[in-house]
Amino acid sequence: MKKTLKFFVPYLKDKYVITFLMFLVWMLFFDKNDLITQFAQRNKLNQMNQDKEYFIEEIKRNAKIMNDLETNPEALERFARERYFMKKADEDLFVVTTQLD
């Protein structure tokens, strides 16, 4: 232990080493773009890339549904009945819901 301290003591007296160490501490902890901020920004970027992939898949799925609705009249009727409870003139519609207490 004493040998390692004897090795570092002459370097700790050098003004360039002291300046470099102060600069390193400043950049790692006190600067606007410190190490903690960089990790947080990287995590945010990764989350945003995952969200981007999710929304791209949703756009593809919705485009497929829209194409199906525009080209297939049966799909359009099924969509209107399921989502908007539309009915034909001679039909009765009963909506059954469950109530949770």
Buried (B, 14 or more C-beta within 10 A) or exposed (E): EEEEEEEEEEEEEEEEEEEEEEEEEEEEEEEEEBEEEEEEEEEEEEEEEEEEEEEEEEEEEEEEEEEBBEEEEEBEEEBEBEEEEEEEEEEEEEEEEEEEE
